[in-house]
Amino acid sequence: VLRLRRELEGTACRGGLVFDPANEALLEALQTLRDLPSDEFKLDKGKAPTDEDLSAAEGAGMRSAAHKAAGAKAFGRKDWVTAEKSYTKALACDPVSAATVPSPPMAAASVGDETVAEAAPSTAASTGSTVVPIAAGQATAVLYSNRSASKAAQEKYAAALRDADRCL
């Protein structure tokens, strides 16, 4: 079984993703392997394309965000199965999270003789147009957390615990 999983990872998934890094079927198959308990199987982090390459691929963040939004809608409806699938697709599209978020507007503040920029307090009226990267893995942790909650609601407790552990 281990040899078959290794071949699936190397030849089918990563081999196909070299040519088409946006192929969601291959991305989901690779995510399925990522989701196996670590005592059963671990991905070879050195195989190309790496998870970092996949996250940096054109459109990866946008595809992931669309799946995350679909997961949030399903979660709100308490459609746990659809939420779980949507969060899995989001993780598959952007496994290490190269996501970006709007930053708060900057305001000048005086510190001694120097004027420095600092984040302005958030208000409903202030919407920053600057984009800053999220800390590595932070958005991925949110996806694992949301998917964990979806799995727990379906009473898939062992799988929910694995996802919860991944978001720490």
N, C-alpha and C positions, 0 to 999 in steps of 0.2 A: 504494500500500500504506500509506503514511504517513497519508494522509487517512482511509482506512478504519479504521486503528488509532485515530486521533484521535476519529472518530465513535463507535467502540466504547467508548472510554474515557468520553467525555462524555455521549452519549445513552443508551447501553445500560447501562453499568456504573454510573457515578456518578448518572445520572438515576434508575435503578431503586433505588439504595441510599438516595436521599433518602427514598423511601417505606418501604423495608424494609432497614435497615442490617444485619440479621442474615441476609440472603439469601446463603447460602454459595455458590451457583452464580455469582452476580454478583461476590462477593468473590474467588472463585477466578479468574474471568475477568480481573478487575482485577490480581490477583497475576501472572497470566500476562504481562500487559503490563509490570508492574514488573520482571519477570525477563528481559525482552529486553535484549540488549546495549545499553549507553547510546549507542553510535554509530548504532544502528538506530532507537531510540525512547526518549523520555523523557516521563514523565507530567507533566501540567500540575498542579503542586503547589497552584495556587490554586483549582482546581475543587472545588465542594462536592458531596458531603461530602468534606472533606479526609481524609487518612490519620489525622490526629489525631482528627477527629470519629469516624471508624470505630473507632479504638481505645478511645475514650471511650464508645461505645455500650453500652447495657445488655447485660450478659452476654458482651461481646467477650472479656474476659480469661478467663472460665470456658470458653468454647468453644475458645479458643486452647490453654489448658492441657490440655483433654481430647484435642485433636489431638496436642499435644506428647507426652503420655503414651502415646498409641497409637503414635506414631513411635518412642519409646524402646523399647517392647515389640518392635516390628517390627525395630528395629536390633539388639536383643539376640538375636533369632532369625536375624539376618543376612538378613532379608527386605528387601533394599535398596529395591526398588520401592515397597513399602508404606510404608517409613520415609520415603522422599522425598515421597510423596504426603501423608502425614500432617503432615510438617513444612511443606509448602507450604500446607496448609489452616490450620495454626496461624498462619503468617505472614499469610495472607489475612484471618483473623478479627481479628488485632491487629497491624497493620502497623508501628506505632511503639512498641509495648509500653508499655502503661499497667499492666504487671504489678506485683504486690506480693508480698512475701515476709515470713515471720515474722522479727521481729528477735530477737536474743538478749536474755535478761532483763537488766535494768539493775541494777547494784550501786553502792553509794555508795563513794566513795573520797575521801580527804582530800588536798588540795593546798594546802599552807600553812595559812592560817586558813579556807579555804573547803572545803565538802563539795560535790563534783560527782558527777553520775551518769556512769557509764561502762559499757560493755558488759561483762557478766560473761563469763568464759571458757566456751566451749561444752562441754557435757557431754551424754551420752546422756539424763540425767535432766532437764536443763533445756530446756524448750520454751517460748519466749516466746509471749505471746498478742498482743503489739503487732504491727501490720502497718505496714511502711514501704515506700515506693515504691522500685523498682529504678531506678538511674540511667537516664536516657532512652536507649533503644536497647540496653541491656545484654542484656535477655532476647531481644530480636530478634537480636542478634549471636550468641547461643547457638543459636538456631534456624537461622540461616544456616550456622553452623559445622557443626551436626549434619547439615543437608541437604547441605552440601558433601561431607562424609564419605560419605554415602549415594550421592551421584552419582559420587564417585571410585571407590567399590567396584563401580559398574556400568560403569566405564571411560568415563564422560562427563566427561572431563577439562576441557574448555573451560568447561562449565557449572559444574563443581566449583570451578574457579579464580574465576569470577565471584562465586559465593557466598562463597568464602573472602575475596575482596577486600571484600565488603560487611560482613563481620564485623570488619573492622579499624577 
